[in-house]
């Protein structure tokens, strides 16, 4: 996983670009974010849907620390890896115990 600044540099976009992380989706990447409130942000959800992006949002409570993020990511590894082959657009919320789809409509 990359920090936002490193991801933006790899994607050759400025981190200040709105929804710059979607450029990763344009390259077929699975986007992993700690923004567990993305389901409440209609603009970001529309951007994911309109760009056909694939995203996993780590559950805020379970992923509050770096170790928590690692635990959620590794616990859900097989599920997350399977999502790399699934067609987008989608957003899934990952916790230690479940992977839950967030509706895009």
C-alpha positions as CSV (number, residue, x, y, z in Angstrom):
1,X,0.0,0.0,0.0
2,X,1.2,3.5,-0.8
3,X,0.7,6.7,1.0
4,X,-1.4,9.3,-0.8
5,X,1.6,11.3,-1.8
6,X,3.5,8.3,-3.2
7,X,0.4,7.1,-5.0
8,X,-0.1,10.5,-6.6
9,X,3.5,10.6,-7.7
10,X,3.3,7.1,-9.2
11,X,0.2,8.2,-11.0
12,X,1.8,11.4,-12.2
13,X,-0.9,13.6,-10.8
14,X,-1.0,16.2,-8.1
15,X,-2.5,15.0,-4.8
16,X,-4.6,18.2,-4.9
17,X,-6.4,17.0,-8.0
18,X,-10.0,16.1,-7.1
19,X,-10.4,12.3,-6.9
20,X,-6.8,11.8,-8.2
21,X,-6.9,8.3,-6.8
22,X,-9.3,7.4,-9.6
23,X,-6.4,7.5,-12.0
24,X,-5.3,4.2,-10.4
25,X,-8.7,2.8,-11.4
26,X,-8.0,3.9,-14.9
27,X,-4.9,1.7,-14.8
28,X,-6.8,-1.3,-13.5
29,X,-5.6,-1.0,-10.0
30,X,-7.7,-1.9,-7.0
31,X,-7.9,1.3,-4.8
32,X,-7.5,0.7,-1.1
33,X,-8.5,3.6,1.2
34,X,-9.0,4.3,4.9
35,X,-11.9,6.5,4.1
36,X,-14.5,4.4,5.8
37,X,-17.1,7.2,5.4
38,X,-17.0,7.1,1.6
39,X,-20.5,5.7,1.6
40,X,-21.7,9.0,2.9
41,X,-19.9,11.1,0.2
42,X,-22.2,11.1,-2.8
43,X,-19.6,12.9,-4.9
44,X,-16.8,10.3,-4.4
45,X,-19.3,7.5,-4.9
46,X,-20.4,9.0,-8.2
47,X,-16.8,9.4,-9.2
48,X,-16.1,5.7,-8.5
49,X,-19.2,4.7,-10.4
50,X,-18.6,7.0,-13.4
51,X,-15.0,6.0,-13.8
52,X,-15.6,2.3,-13.3
53,X,-13.1,2.1,-10.4
54,X,-12.6,-0.8,-8.0
55,X,-12.2,0.3,-4.3
56,X,-11.9,-1.3,-0.9
57,X,-12.4,1.0,2.1
58,X,-10.9,-0.3,5.4
59,X,-13.2,-0.1,8.3
60,X,-12.3,2.9,10.5
61,X,-12.7,1.2,13.8
62,X,-10.7,-1.9,12.8
63,X,-8.1,0.1,10.9
64,X,-7.4,3.0,13.2
65,X,-3.7,2.3,13.4
66,X,-1.1,1.1,10.9
67,X,-1.1,-2.3,12.6
68,X,-4.9,-2.3,12.5
69,X,-4.8,-1.5,8.7
70,X,-2.3,-4.4,8.2
71,X,-4.5,-6.7,10.2
72,X,-7.7,-5.9,8.2
73,X,-5.8,-6.1,4.9
74,X,-4.1,-9.4,5.7
75,X,-7.2,-11.0,7.3
76,X,-9.3,-10.2,4.2
77,X,-6.4,-10.9,1.8
78,X,-8.1,-13.6,-0.2
79,X,-11.3,-11.6,-0.6
80,X,-9.4,-8.5,-1.6
81,X,-7.2,-10.4,-4.0
82,X,-10.3,-11.8,-5.7
83,X,-11.7,-8.3,-6.1
84,X,-8.7,-7.4,-8.3
85,X,-10.2,-9.7,-11.0
86,X,-13.8,-8.5,-10.6
87,X,-15.2,-5.9,-13.0
88,X,-15.8,-2.5,-11.6
89,X,-17.2,-0.2,-10.5
90,X,-17.6,-1.1,-6.9
91,X,-16.7,-0.2,-3.3
92,X,-16.4,-2.8,-0.6
93,X,-15.9,-2.1,3.1
94,X,-13.4,-4.4,4.7
95,X,-13.2,-5.2,8.4
96,X,-11.5,-8.0,10.3
97,X,-14.6,-10.1,10.1
98,X,-16.4,-9.2,6.9
99,X,-16.3,-7.7,3.5
100,X,-19.5,-5.7,2.8
101,X,-20.5,-4.1,-0.5
102,X,-21.4,-0.4,-0.4
103,X,-24.2,0.4,-2.9
104,X,-23.2,3.0,-5.5
105,X,-26.7,4.3,-6.1
